[in-house]
Amino acid sequence: MKYQFTTLVSHKAALMCWPARVLNEEVCLPAAVIKKSALENNILWMQRYADARGVSLAPHGKTTMTPGIFRRQQEAGAWAIGVGTPWQAGVALASGIRRVLMANQLIGGANMLLVSRLKQHYRQADYLCCVDSLSNAQTLSAFFTQRGQTLDVLVELGVADGRCGCRTAEQALTLAEAISRLPGLRLRGLELYEGVLHGDNPQPAVEALLADAARLACRMAELVDGEFLLTGAGSVWYDVVCNVWLAATKPDNCRIAIRPGCYITLDAGIYQQAQQALVERDHIAGDLGGSLASALELVALVQSVPEAGRAVVNIGKRDSAFDAGLPQPVAHYRAGKALPLTPGSVASVGMMDQHCMLTFLPGSDLQVGDILVFSTSHPCLTFDKWKTLLLVDDDYCVIEELESAF
């Protein structure tokens, strides 16, 4: 029996009145909020960056899975929205997105059938996915030929010990040649994700992979009719991707598309650090004017101060990313008014499903019922814990409820 939601609220950060101000406890807390000013700034900054570099922007939508954000990105000039699964592709297309780049393999009968139906329903939209094996290509060819459809594909180039992708340029070229002969498939170009390369100094390895890809693209070019798509770049190395590929010899009529995702709300952790490093090494980003800003926050209540120097707040692993650092308090409110919060005076030290444990220094005035605002690290794993996020102004007044599709 399908579960029917019959309570008075439809999501865990429900508004109790309209208009509603989060800091006045007119919203059920905890809540995930997105600052409208920062969100709009980030969308425009990254689009300006792509335009300044002369590349296309295909932001990875799996970060937010929020149709209202997808549409804002497309309206600002995004060439495509990137996704990771057929389901995510369907969400993007249903949101009005005109081009979806699934940077992943399409496998499994039900998944192929879903894509077939999406292609039939959204006939004017452009859908691309990746292939890294002949067996997958042959399966896709048979499936879509039988349905009288053509599937647009990109060969994926990977690295040893990475995730998907052909492990050598020769393997990738051989696969591209096979795809060019298979009915029901249309080769569109080459895809990679350099973010799988790690280590103390991964940049040389990233640059080597990108250079290999550019040379491979030239060898593949005669197999592609029309525009050749060369795409890569997550949220850490998009400047390096631009630098290497723009300087390299490429196929004629080559479109370079970068796919950062976490820039959309940035964070106060790993992606803030990555963006700072990028601006320091890339004069174009530094000269562009403005900067990305942290837009996603968690607003929570102090629910217990059980002993000196310790407090418990009502957020937990079901509300926030915790894989790349715990959420940390950045603002303190009582009765809707801001109180001083010295950096480092209150800190998260542990988290359970619904509880976050804090330590605080002597002199810190934390009381049960106070509101704390938290920054997070790694936005992907905070977004996926919320059915609805609240778009707010700088005074935390709710402007819009943004539904996600996780």
ABEGO torsion letter per residue (X at the ends): XBBBBABABABAABBABOBBBAAAGABBOBBBBBBAAAAAAAAAAAAAAAAAAGBBBBBBAAAAGBAAAAAAAAAAGBABBBBABAAAAAAAAAAGBABBBBBBBBBEAAAAAAAAAAAAABAABBBBBBBABAAAAAAAAAAAAAAGBBBBBBBBBBBBGBBBEBABAAAAAAAAAAAAABBGBBBAEBBBBAAABBEABAAAAAAAAAAAAAAAAAAAAAABBEBBBBBBEBAAAAAAAAAAAAABBBBBGBBBBBABAAAAAEBABAAAAAAAAAAAABAAAAAAEEBBBBABBBBBBBABBABBGBBBBABBAAABBAAAEBBBBABBBBGGBBBBBBBGABBBABBBAABBBBBBBBGBBBBBGBBBBBBBBGAAAAAAABABBBBBBAAGBBABBBBBAX
